[in-house]
């Protein structure tokens, strides 16, 4: 795996980037809640805001995550 493809927390990515969700480092119930909202491994995630609240767009939905949760959701950015 090249350094570009090493999964990093969502909070590592700047607004404007498109990343691909790799895995959750969350309790099973928390990960399932995100999956129920449409946040799934392999999704393309458009980072809209990376501040106290992490806001992203997945397909046609905007989703806001607490920073503590976003720090435990890992993704890769093929364009970095």
N, C-alpha and C positions, 0 to 999 in steps of 0.2 A: 504494500500500500504506500503510495507516494505521500509526502507531507500535505499536499493539496487535498487529498481525500481522507485525512484523519478526521473522524467525527469530533466536533467541538460543540459546547453548549450554544443554544440559540442566542444567548446574550453576547456571544463573541462576534456576531455579524451585524454590520451596519445597515441602517435603513436603505432601501433601494436594491439590496441583493436578493437573489433567488437562490435558495438552498434546498437540499433534499433531506428529509427527515430520515435518520438512521435508526435510532432506538431511544427508548425511555429508560432513565435511571430513577424510576419512581416506584412506589408501592403498586402492586398489581391493581388495586382498586382505583388509584389515581390515573394510571395508564389507561385503564378501561374507560374511565370517564372521558378522557381526551379522545379516545377512539370513537366513543359514542357521539362526540361532537364533530367527528370527521377528520380529526388529526390522527393520521396513520403513517406507519413506516412506509417510506417510498414517496410520500406526498411531496410535491413541489410547494415550497413555502416562500411567499413574497414578504420580506421584512418591511413593515411600514413604519414602525416606531420601536426604538430600543431605549427605553428609559425606565422609570420606576415600574411602569406597566409595559409589557412587551406586546405589541400589536402586529398581527400578520394577516395575510390574505391567503386562503386555501380555496382554490377554485373560485366560486362566487361569494364565499363567506369571509367576513372579517372576524377574527378571534383575538381576544385580549387574554393574556396570561399574567398572573402575578410573577414578578421577577424570580422569586424562589422556585417556582415551577419551571419557568423557561430555562433556568440554569441546569435543570435535570432532564431536559429534552435535547438530544444530540443530533446534529445534522452535518452534512458536508456541503461544500461549495465548489462545484467543478470549475468555476471561473476565476478562482483566486490564484 
